[in-house]
Amino acid sequence: MNENISCSSCSKENYKTVPLTRIFDKLNEFFSKNDLSAVGRLLDYWESEAIALGDMRGLLEILNEKVGYYRRTAEREKALSAVNSALELIEQKGVGDPISVGTVYLNCATTMKAFGQAENAMPYYEKAKEIYESRLDPNDYKMAALYNNISSAYKDLGDYVQAEEACYKAIEILKQNEDCRGEIAVTLINIAHLYHDQDPFDERTYALMDKAWDLLKSDKNTLDGDFAFLCSKCYPSFEFFGYFEKGAELKALAERIYEGN
């Protein structure tokens, strides 16, 4: 077994549950390098361990990570299979505390939407929204993630008004944290695409792209793996709107950060 994957094999501890904290630490390490193959191997290993231990809470956390991982690697069948498995644990076996369940619903809905199932995703976005609104502070970062993701689903369904409203709700929350410049930039770019889809000559599109660029180029940004991922999400849009040099610069920056890690 790869020594970077197995934790229990080199420890005398007798685990009754999978060590989620250490698993997430290792996932963060791999993601910071964009080493997605290592992420996949890690998740496969600990999914098997959670099943063997009968640790259903741990299994739900691993499946939730798999849902997002397969969305990132664009593996449709595996992603939707992980979605179904996670939802089964929640809805048939009652696994998970409320906030965790809300997060799984959000993640599953976003993956459904990513693979062309926006209509099927909406009930799960609504379930996540109901849980979050009843248990979280209105300015919690998770609420911003919800609004950003549900906005994309509204867009796919042709509801541009609600899509735009959701984006601006996300921005208002993200503004509460000065370290969320990159996330705000992503949201502004999403709004730019909304405007462009309705009118390719809408001048607001380019004003939004300019604002997003300023945020991404702020010298206050922390150039870590998370920021590299944001850059990798943004650069195709800059290229789409004709900002080829800026797109190339963001792509190169993401690659430098990953290589440095």
C-alpha positions in Angstrom: 0.0 0.0 0.0 1.1 3.5 -0.8 2.5 5.0 2.4 0.9 8.3 1.6 -2.5 6.8 1.6 -2.7 4.4 4.6 -2.7 5.9 8.0 -3.9 2.9 10.1 -1.3 0.4 8.6 1.5 2.3 10.3 -0.2 3.0 13.6 -0.9 0.8 16.6 -4.2 2.6 17.2 -7.3 0.5 17.0 -9.7 2.6 14.9 -13.4 2.1 15.3 -14.0 5.0 13.0 -12.0 6.4 10.1 -9.6 9.3 11.1 -11.4 12.1 9.3 -9.2 14.9 10.5 -6.1 13.3 9.1 -7.8 12.3 6.0 -8.9 15.8 5.3 -5.4 17.1 6.1 -4.0 14.7 3.5 -6.7 15.6 1.0 -5.8 19.3 1.4 -2.1 18.4 0.8 -2.9 16.6 -2.4 -5.3 19.3 -3.6 -2.7 22.0 -2.9 -0.5 20.2 -5.5 -3.4 19.5 -7.8 -2.4 15.8 -7.4 -5.9 14.5 -8.3 -4.9 10.9 -8.9 -3.6 10.7 -5.3 -6.9 12.2 -4.1 -8.8 9.5 -5.9 -6.7 6.7 -4.4 -7.0 8.2 -0.9 -10.8 8.4 -1.2 -11.1 4.8 -2.6 -9.0 3.4 0.3 -10.9 5.2 3.1 -14.3 4.4 1.6 -13.4 0.7 1.8 -12.1 1.2 5.4 -15.3 3.0 6.5 -17.5 0.3 5.1 -15.3 -2.4 6.8 -15.6 -0.6 10.1 -19.3 0.0 9.8 -18.6 3.8 10.2 -21.5 5.3 8.4 -20.8 8.8 9.4 -17.3 8.6 8.1 -18.5 6.9 5.0 -20.9 9.9 4.4 -18.0 12.3 4.7 -15.9 10.3 2.3 -18.7 10.0 -0.2 -19.3 13.7 0.0 -15.7 14.3 -0.9 -16.0 11.8 -3.8 -19.1 13.7 -5.1 -17.0 16.9 -5.4 -13.9 15.0 -6.6 -15.6 13.3 -9.5 -17.3 16.6 -10.4 -13.8 18.2 -10.6 -12.4 15.3 -12.7 -15.6 15.3 -14.9 -16.3 11.6 -14.4 -20.1 11.6 -14.8 -21.0 8.1 -13.9 -18.8 7.9 -10.9 -20.0 11.3 -9.7 -23.7 10.4 -10.0 -23.1 7.0 -8.3 -21.5 8.8 -5.4 -24.4 11.2 -5.2 -26.9 8.3 -5.1 -24.9 6.5 -2.4 -24.6 9.7 -0.2 -28.3 10.5 -0.5 -29.2 6.9 0.4 -27.2 7.1 3.6 -29.0 10.3 4.5 -32.5 9.6 3.4 -32.8 5.8 4.0 -30.4 5.3 7.0 -30.6 8.7 8.7 -26.9 9.3 8.8 -25.4 12.8 9.5 -26.0 15.8 11.7 -28.2 18.6 10.2 -25.4 21.0 9.0 -23.4 18.1 7.4 -26.6 16.8 5.7 -27.2 20.3 4.3 -23.7 20.4 3.0 -24.1 17.0 1.4 -27.4 18.1 -0.2 -25.7 21.2 -1.6 -22.7 19.2 -3.0 -24.9 16.5 -4.5 -27.2 19.2 -6.1 -24.2 21.0 -7.6 -22.8 17.8 -9.1 -26.2 16.9 -10.6 -26.3 20.4 -12.1 -22.8 20.0 -13.4 -23.8 16.9 -15.4 -26.9 18.4 -16.9 -29.5 17.6 -14.2 -30.4 21.1 -13.0 -34.1 20.3 -12.7 -33.4 17.2 -10.6 -30.9 19.2 -8.5 -33.3 22.0 -7.4 -35.2 20.0 -4.7 -31.8 19.2 -3.0 -30.7 22.9 -3.2 -34.0 23.7 -1.5 -33.4 21.2 1.2 -29.9 22.6 1.8 -31.3 26.1 1.9 -34.0 25.1 4.4 -31.4 23.5 6.7 -28.9 26.4 6.4 -31.4 29.1 7.0 -32.7 27.4 10.1 -29.3 26.7 11.7 -26.7 29.1 10.3 -26.0 32.8 10.7 -27.2 34.6 7.6 -23.7 35.7 6.8 -22.1 32.3 7.2 -19.8 31.4 4.3 -21.8 28.3 3.6 -24.8 30.5 2.7 -22.6 32.2 0.0 -21.7 28.8 -1.4 -25.3 27.9 -1.6 -26.3 31.1 -3.4 -23.5 30.8 -5.9 -24.3 27.2 -6.7 -28.0 27.6 -6.9 -27.5 30.6 -9.2 -25.8 28.3 -11.7 -28.8 26.0 -11.6 -31.2 28.9 -12.1 -29.2 29.9 -15.2 -29.4 26.5 -16.7 -33.2 26.5 -16.2 -33.4 29.9 -17.9 -34.4 31.9 -14.8 -31.9 34.7 -15.1 -33.6 37.0 -12.6 -33.2 34.6 -9.7 -29.8 33.6 -10.9 -28.6 37.2 -10.7 -30.3 37.8 -7.3 -28.6 34.7 -5.9 -25.2 35.9 -7.1 -25.6 39.3 -5.4 -26.7 37.6 -2.2 -23.5 35.6 -2.3 -21.4 38.7 -2.8 -23.0 40.5 0.1 -22.0 37.6 2.4 -18.5 37.3 0.9 -17.8 41.0 1.4 -17.9 40.3 5.2 -14.5 38.6 4.8 -11.7 40.5 3.2 -10.0 37.2 2.3 -12.8 36.3 0.0 -11.6 38.5 -2.9 -11.1 35.5 -5.2 -14.6 34.1 -4.4 -16.1 37.5 -5.2 -14.2 37.5 -8.5 -15.7 34.2 -9.4 -19.2 35.4 -8.6 -18.7 38.6 -10.7 -17.6 36.4 -13.6 -20.7 34.3 -13.2 -22.8 37.5 -13.4 -20.9 38.5 -16.5 -21.8 35.2 -18.2 -25.5 35.8 -17.2 -25.5 39.2 -18.9 -23.7 37.9 -21.9 -26.1 35.0 -22.4 -29.0 37.5 -22.5 -27.2 40.1 -24.6 -23.7 39.5 -26.0 -23.2 43.3 -26.4 -24.1 44.1 -22.8 -21.3 46.5 -21.7 -21.8 45.5 -18.0 -20.1 42.2 -18.9 -16.7 43.8 -19.4 -17.0 46.1 -16.4 -17.6 43.0 -14.3 -14.6 41.2 -15.8 -12.4 44.2 -15.0 -13.6 44.2 -11.4 -12.9 40.5 -11.1 -9.4 41.0 -12.5 -8.6 43.7 -10.0 -9.7 41.4 -7.2 -7.6 38.5 -8.5 -4.5 40.6 -8.8 -4.7 42.2 -5.4 -1.4 41.9 -3.6 -3.4 40.9 -0.4 -4.3 37.5 -1.9 -2.7 34.5 -0.3 -1.2 32.5 -3.2 -2.1 29.0 -1.9 -3.7 25.9 -3.5 -7.2 27.3 -2.9 -6.3 30.5 -4.8 -4.7 28.4 -7.6 -8.0 26.6 -7.9 -9.9 29.8 -8.2 -7.5 31.0 -10.9 -8.1 27.8 -12.8 -11.8 28.4 -12.6 -11.5 32.0 -13.8 -9.0 31.9 -16.7 -11.2 30.2 -19.3 -13.8 33.0 -18.8 -11.2 35.7 -19.4 -10.2 33.9 -22.6 -13.9 33.5 -23.5 -14.4 37.3 -23.3 -11.2 38.1 -25.2 -8.8 38.8 -22.4 -6.3 36.3 -23.7 -3.2 37.7 -21.9 -5.0 37.9 -18.6 -6.3 34.4 -19.0 -2.8 33.1 -19.8 -1.4 35.0 -16.8 -4.0 33.4 -14.4 -3.4 29.9 -15.9 0.4 30.3 -15.5 -0.1 31.6 -11.9 -2.2 28.5 -11.0 0.5 26.2 -12.4 3.3 28.0 -10.5 1.4 27.7 -7.2 0.7 24.0 -7.7 4.3 23.3 -8.7 5.6 25.3 -5.7 3.5 23.2 -3.4 
